Amino acid sequence: MKILVTGAAGFIGSHVSEKLLQRGDTVVGFDNFDPYYPIERKHANVAILQQHQAFRMHTADLRDRQGILDLFVQEQFDGVVHLGALAGVRDAIERPAEYVDVDLNGSQNLMDAARFNGVGNFVFSSTSSVYGDTERIPFVEDDPCDRVKQPYAAAKRAVEILGYSYHYLYDLNFTALRFFTVYGPRNRPTMMAHLLADSIVLGKEIALYDGGDMYRDWTYVEDTADGVIAALDRPLGYEIINLGRGEPTQLKRFVELMETVAGGRANLVTQPRPAADMQRTFADITKARTLLGYDPHVSIEEGVRLFWEWYEKNMIQTEELL
Ligand SMILES: NC(=O)c1ccc[n+]([C@@H]2O[C@H](COP(=O)([O-])OP(=O)(O)OC[C@H]3O[C@@H](n4cnc5c(N)ncnc54)[C@H](O)[C@@H]3O)[C@@H](O)[C@H]2O)c1
């Protein structure tokens, strides 16, 4: 199969692309190398993918509607995995218009190109943040999700809803996967796992919100990538599916695990939780298990150890941090 993976130069996109290539698919990676975090990281991710002959990188912007329409006519993709996005929950508060432009309008450009060209399946990366402050724990997909707390998640929720229209009107197979705090090798440097490791190694001060009394349903990236590929392989009409681990961990515990594997202490400063942040995320993954055969198997202890192994080898030894 020939698959378009947007965000292929990023964290999750590079893992999904790698797995698709390993099983023999052709992958066209799509990314604009957005500078939200250092683009050297993204070039390093792409270099891994370029070891496969069946990979090609297409450097382009999700906002370039005509360019996307032309690309789909040229390539005739069998499926789309749409992971490209501006993805910073707090960053979105500072520049909501750009988030809506890239995350909502950019997604619509791709969905149009997919429907005009009869693409068999469209998998979209949504987020646990769409649940806002729901009181229903664990989070279940049929929650209304209409009190979304910030523009990033609002744009993602809007795409989920638009996906239904595209399925209903144009017969597009559309699956939205709600990711839950994905971590692992190649993690975005702005995410907690990476910030913690930086703090332990370099002594950098980092905020620990509410003294670490927050819960996240941390999901190891290999599990997430397997779930994405399972969704790509199963056109389901229209579905929204949680792709978490289903076992939240207290932030304080996550810190302890990282400090233990790293053999050092992070430089933590307790601060109140920002308004945009949720106190807890917790996925009910029954639907993912049933519809996708999804079965996350990397425990938080193992995942933190694997993250640290990668960090130690790639970040410390290359002195990229300094
Ligand atoms: N990492 C998580 O915990 C998490 C949680 C929930 C949802 N998600 C979603 O998963 C997807 C992948 O996230 P990630 O953690 O790998 O982030 P990432 O930032 O590493 O990857 C996103 C990629 O999209 C690219 N991009 C940004 N703007 C673009 C544009 N205008 N045109 C083309 N490409 C553009 C970036 O350059 C980047 O390489 C995103 O859609 C994100 O919203 C991630």
The ligand as an ORCA input file, in Angstrom:
! r2SCAN-3c Opt
* xyz 0 1
  N       2.531     13.473     21.616
  C       1.377     13.397     22.252
  O       1.333     13.076     23.431
  C       0.085     13.692     21.531
  C      -1.106     13.655     22.277
  C      -2.305     13.909     21.631
  C      -2.320     14.178     20.269
  N      -1.148     14.220     19.585
  C      -1.210     14.497     18.143
  O      -0.391     13.575     17.461
  C       0.189     14.171     16.313
  C       1.685     13.988     16.329
  O       2.201     14.612     17.500
  P       3.751     14.581     17.875
  O       3.852     14.488     19.348
  O       4.452     13.595     17.023
  O       4.173     16.077     17.484
  P       5.348     16.627     16.549
  O       5.311     18.111     16.721
  O       6.609     15.918     16.837
  O       4.861     16.228     15.092
  C       3.994     17.040     14.329
  C       4.645     17.328     12.992
  O       3.744     18.147     12.225
  C       4.526     19.051     11.481
  N       3.753     20.241     11.120
  C       3.390     21.274     11.929
  N       2.761     22.223     11.202
  C       2.722     21.775      9.928
  C       2.233     22.321      8.708
  N       1.650     23.542      8.663
  N       2.384     21.617      7.565
  C       2.997     20.396      7.575
  N       3.487     19.825      8.700
  C       3.353     20.510      9.864
  C       5.685     19.424     12.399
  O       6.808     19.915     11.674
  C       5.957     18.106     13.117
  O       7.030     17.386     12.525
  C      -0.259     15.632     16.337
  O      -1.369     15.767     15.486
  C      -0.672     15.861     17.767
  O      -1.651     16.861     17.868
  C       0.048     13.987     20.182
*
